[in-house]
């Protein structure tokens, strides 16, 4: 029976990848503009959280998860503070 390809790692690759496994590309940059052409003010906390996620790509999986959780918490707190303004 042939069906649609299943999501997940390519056949023959472990989910953790190996030394030759392709790595995701680093983000090129976030657009700071808005629909009205305005430029958003930089936010050091958001910039640090984004950079931490980029840096996490080279860490072991368990360490990546910790980095992503910390970045999530920073972003959540930042958005909450914006909502309160």
C-alpha positions in Angstrom: 0.0 0.0 0.0 1.4 3.4 -1.0 0.2 6.5 0.7 1.2 10.0 1.4 4.6 10.6 3.0 4.6 10.7 6.7 5.9 13.7 8.6 9.1 13.2 10.6 12.8 12.7 10.0 13.9 11.3 6.7 14.3 7.6 6.6 17.6 6.4 7.9 18.1 9.4 10.1 17.7 9.3 13.8 15.4 12.0 15.3 18.4 13.5 17.0 20.3 13.6 13.8 23.9 12.7 13.4 27.1 14.5 12.7 26.1 14.9 9.0 22.5 15.8 9.8 21.4 19.1 8.3 21.0 21.9 10.9 18.2 24.5 10.6 19.3 27.8 9.2 19.7 30.7 11.6 17.0 33.4 11.3 17.9 36.1 8.8 16.4 38.8 11.0 13.0 40.0 12.1 11.2 42.7 10.2 11.0 45.6 12.6 8.4 47.5 10.5 4.7 47.4 10.8 2.0 47.7 8.2 1.9 51.4 8.6 5.6 51.8 7.8 6.5 52.6 11.4 9.6 51.0 12.9 9.2 49.2 16.2 11.4 50.3 19.0 14.1 47.7 19.8 13.5 45.7 23.0 16.7 44.3 24.6 14.7 41.5 26.4 13.2 40.3 23.1 16.5 40.6 21.3 18.2 38.5 24.0 15.5 35.8 23.9 15.7 35.5 20.1 19.5 35.3 20.3 19.2 32.6 23.0 17.0 30.5 20.7 19.5 30.9 17.8 22.4 29.9 20.1 20.4 26.9 21.4 20.7 25.2 17.9 24.2 24.0 18.7 23.3 22.6 22.2 22.3 19.1 23.2 18.5 18.6 23.0 17.9 18.7 26.8 19.8 22.1 26.9 17.8 23.3 23.9 14.6 22.7 25.7 15.7 24.7 28.7 16.8 27.6 26.5 13.5 27.6 24.6 11.5 27.5 27.9 13.5 30.5 29.2 13.1 32.4 26.0 9.3 31.7 26.1 9.0 33.0 29.6 10.9 36.2 28.7 8.7 36.7 25.7 5.5 36.0 27.7 6.5 38.5 30.4 7.4 41.1 27.8 4.1 40.8 26.0 2.3 40.9 29.4 4.0 44.2 30.2 3.1 45.6 26.9 -0.6 44.7 27.4 -0.5 46.5 30.8 0.8 49.8 29.3 
